[in-house]
Amino acid sequence: MTNYSQRIARVSPSMTLQINAEAAAMQEGGEDVARLGAGEPDFDTPEPIKDAARRAIDRGFTNYTAAAGTQSLKEAVCDKFQRENDLAFSPENIMVTCGAKQSLYNLCQTLLETGDEAVVPQPYWVSYPAQVTMAEAEPVFAQCDPDEGFTLRSSALEAAISERTRIVILNSPNNPTGRIYDREELAAIGDVLRKHPDITVVCDEIYEHLRWVDGPYHNFLNVNPDLKDRCVVVNGVSKAYAMTGWRVGYMAGPKDLIETMDKLQGQSTAGTCSISQHAAEQALRGDQQVVTDMVQAFRERHDRILPEVKALPNVSCQPADGTFYLLPDFREVIAERDDIENDVQLADKLLHEAKVALVPGRAFGAEGHLRLSFAADLDTNLAGIRRIGEFLAA
């Protein structure tokens, strides 16, 4: 029998991918499943972006690129940061990766040593703890109280930091809560981090464009510009442009850190698909109305289904500021049911008895909750919520 490394033995499979795969298999077997678990827009990639990819193929743009990305795409990323975030970066500050997930993986592998710690606000995206663990470091969770709107308090952040802390991961808009940090919250976080000069701040902003609260979007660096030399901003085209399968992410950070990660990327993926990079450049430079239209559709879905979710018996749910997720609280349901001990069992019963796919909150550090994705069309969402109500009533 093959002996596998302890490194990989410590990593749990992605529960979101598992749920999605099981739901897909049930559908392929002829079952009618309302799939509300996947974090993937149901829109097709816009035609101008696909046209750019076709042109790249026709022009023979099918060779290796520089490991950190093409110069033209890095320039487009710089222009995006200047135009949309009022942040000045040069191409030497940019790295293009195989999705934002690889940006985060590169950062963990480059910044973390065995025994180091990374602070992860909880609830969190499922891959943060796993990626920290793969770097042989330890995730330390800063609890965001669901009864306070999942807000990261500066006191909770301070309590999670130790002399071994090397990175703090911020995710806004947040997966799975849909929460967006406001200016005051970011300022308070910055005040804490100024006291710890050896910590790098990792800002995952992959859902940046998917928001509908009033007022401008506040990037961490907009509020704390003096921390730029130890901050990395991670983003990508997957969510905003319906390009999940194209696998293009990017990040901006200090030049020396980007150069160091270039070595890692050169020995791993050797760079992102050349055709996908061409398409991503079109996405960033093209007409942004496609993004506006998708966000409007997500907002309409959110506003339509939120009252339906809140009307479920013994279920509470806070509104989302953005993304395409809700995180309803099923703790009262679980407490009252003799046949359900936790959210994992509840999700399993909903999948196999009600034919609704949701992701257990445990995957995100939010036990007793379930993540509902309204990236699916409105009819699918309404059908799924109706089935949940029937299951709870029965």
Secondary structure, DSSP 8 states (H G I E B T S, - for coil): -----HHHHT----HHHHHHHHHHHHHHTT---EE------SS---HHHHHHHHHHHHTT--S---TT--HHHHHHHHHHHHHHH-----GGGEEEESSHHHHHHHHHHHH--TT-EEEEEES--THHHHHHHHTT-EEEEEE-BGGGTTB--HHHHHHH--TTEEEEEEESS-TTT-----HHHHHHHHHHHHT-TT-EEEEE-TTTT-B-SSS----HHHH-GGGGGGEEEEEESTTTTT-GGG--EEEE--HHHHHHHHHHHHTTT-S--HHHHHHHHHHHHS-THHHHHHHHHHHHHHHHHHHHHHTSTT-B----SBTTEE--B-HHHHHH-TT--SHHHHHHHIIIII-EE-EEGGGGT-TTBEEEETTS-HHHHHHHHHHHHHHHH-
